Amino acid sequence: MLNVRRGPGFDVVGVALTRFLELQVEVEPSHSRAAPFNCIISYEGEGVNSKDIDLSPDRNLLTRVALYVLRCHDQNEFPAQTVIHIKNDIPLGRGLGSSGAAVVAGVVLGNQVGKLGLSKERMLDFCLMIERHPDNVAAALFGGLVGTYLMELNPEDKGRKEIPLSEVLPSPAGGIDTGLKPPIPPQEVSTAKAREVLPAQYSRADVVFNMQRIAILTHALGQSPPNPELIYSGMQDVIHQPYRKDLIPGLTEILQSVTPKSHPGLLGICLSGAGPTILALATDNFDYIAQEIIKKFAEADVRCRWSLLEPARDGATVTR
């Protein structure tokens, strides 16, 4: 499922939404060992014609992650013969967590075909070895709205010998960035590029501003009925969105002009992840709100589409 990060919850808060990355997996021991790493991959969905979609198991991000998990458990390849069909409904490079979803799917795949019996908590550890944004992978793995942080490793843990990530995930995939009603612009904004524009240090006032908003937002989202003014205020941000305005034409005007007062039914609005997708929380008037955002993007010469999504509560699931 796709996962997005909300406003002031930069690198902290994520939510899973109903666009899915699905794997159909068969292990057929009777087949001869003809494929590299005993794995055959096919793909359909978003980015099917993209040069970034590689169907070689040693170069595809999802299967490389699975191989990493397997090798950490003394299994050097997939069981013979593993056939994987990937169905991806998550747009690539749009701030919707496509790489995070692929990492989670790879860890779950390795756990299943290797019969490892890992808990979701342990699978999260493996996800964080590759994708260092816990809000991204935790939302996809556990579902719903999540708050996350990274624990500091003690000297004993830092000294543990693990199979090097680079052995299975050579650069740039290993540990480096790749990239409810979100209008989705067609252009990509890589996570790495979006982070380059952020300052190395922030003022105390800006940090306090975001801390206040994230405290309000987590409280407001639990209220019924929802309070639009409180949620809208809670989704304001000064840590990352203002610095990314030059990467996403029309962003500043959209975030400032689309409000609960001007657009009834809207609860809040923010940049989704690194962008360029916009996340708008709403209870009504979905098409009207989306078309207004699309119109403002068009004024900045950006064409986009929109989808009506709901929270996905279950996270990563396995059906046999």
C-alpha positions, 0 to 999 in steps of 0.5 A, spaced: 500 500 500 502 507 498 504 511 504 504 518 505 507 523 510 503 529 513 505 536 514 509 537 520 510 530 521 516 530 517 520 524 517 515 522 523 508 521 521 506 516 516 499 514 514 497 508 509 492 509 504 488 504 499 493 504 493 497 497 493 503 493 491 501 486 490 505 480 489 503 474 486 508 468 488 509 461 486 514 456 488 515 451 483 520 446 485 519 441 479 521 447 474 529 446 472 534 451 475 534 456 469 533 463 472 538 467 476 537 466 483 532 461 482 527 467 481 523 469 475 519 476 475 514 479 471 511 486 472 504 490 471 502 497 473 505 504 474 511 505 471 511 499 467 515 502 461 520 505 465 527 504 465 527 504 472 523 497 473 528 492 472 526 485 472 533 481 473 532 479 481 539 481 482 537 488 480 530 489 482 529 493 489 524 488 491 527 482 490 534 484 492 531 486 499 528 479 499 535 476 497 538 480 503 533 477 508 534 470 506 542 471 506 542 474 513 538 467 514 544 463 511 539 462 504 543 464 498 537 464 493 530 463 492 527 456 493 527 453 486 523 455 482 520 462 485 515 465 480 513 473 482 508 477 478 508 484 481 502 488 480 503 496 482 498 501 483 503 506 486 506 512 482 513 512 482 517 518 484 511 522 486 512 522 494 507 516 495 512 511 498 513 507 492 520 505 494 518 504 501 512 499 499 517 495 495 522 495 501 516 492 505 514 487 500 521 485 499 522 483 506 515 480 507 517 476 501 523 474 504 520 472 510 515 468 506 519 464 501 524 463 506 519 460 512 523 465 517 517 466 521 519 473 523 514 478 527 512 484 524 517 488 529 523 484 526 521 485 519 521 492 521 528 492 523 530 489 516 526 494 512 530 500 516 536 497 514 535 499 507 529 504 507 532 509 513 525 513 513 521 509 519 515 513 517 515 510 510 516 503 511 512 503 518 505 505 515 506 500 509 508 494 514 503 496 520 497 500 516 493 506 519 496 512 522 503 511 525 508 515 529 515 513 528 523 514 531 529 511 530 533 508 536 540 510 537 544 504 537 549 502 543 556 500 542 554 493 542 549 493 537 554 497 532 559 492 533 555 486 531 557 483 524 552 482 519 552 481 512 554 487 508 548 491 505 552 492 499 553 485 498 546 484 495 544 491 494 549 495 491 549 503 490 544 506 489 539 502 491 542 500 498 540 505 503 540 511 498 533 515 497 530 513 490 526 517 489 485 522 502 485 525 495 491 526 492 492 530 486 498 527 482 502 531 478 506 527 472 513 530 473 517 526 478 521 529 484 526 524 487 527 524 495 534 525 494 533 532 490 528 534 495 532 533 501 538 537 498 534 543 498 533 543 506 537 547 510 542 543 515 540 547 521 533 550 523 531 556 528 528 554 535 522 558 533 521 553 527 522 547 531 517 549 536 512 551 531 512 544 528 512 540 534 506 544 536 502 542 530 504 535 530 501 535 537 495 538 535 494 534 529 495 527 532 489 529 537 485 533 532 485 526 528 482 522 533 476 527 534 469 525 532 466 529 528 473 532 526 474 539 527 476 542 520 480 548 523 484 544 528 486 539 523 488 545 518 492 548 523 495 542 525 497 540 518 501 547 517 509 546 516 515 550 516 521 545 516 520 542 509 514 545 505 517 552 504 524 550 501 521 545 496 516 550 493 521 551 487 521 544 485 514 544 485 510 549 481 504 552 484 505 549 491 505 555 495 499 558 492 495 551 493 497 550 500 495 558 502 489 558 498 485 552 499 482 552 506 476 549 510 473 556 509 474 557 502 473 549 500 467 546 505 469 539 506 476 540 506 480 538 513 487 539 511 492 539 506 499 538 505 505 536 501 505 528 500 512 526 502 518 529 498 512 531 493 510 533 488 503 529 490 498 534 494 495 530 500 488 533 502 484 530 507 476 531 506 469 529 508 465 532 502 466 535 496 471 531 493 471 532 486 470 540 487 476 540 492 480 536 487 478 540 481 480 546 484 487 544 486 488 541 479 486 548 476 491 551 480 497 546 478 494 548 471 496 555 472 503 553 473 503 549 467 503 543 471 498 537 469 495 532 474 490 527 476 487 525 482 485 519 486 480 518 492 483 514 497 481 511 504 486 509 510 488 502 509 488 499 516 491 492 515 498 494 513 502 488 509 498 482 509 499 475 506 493 471 503 495 463 501 
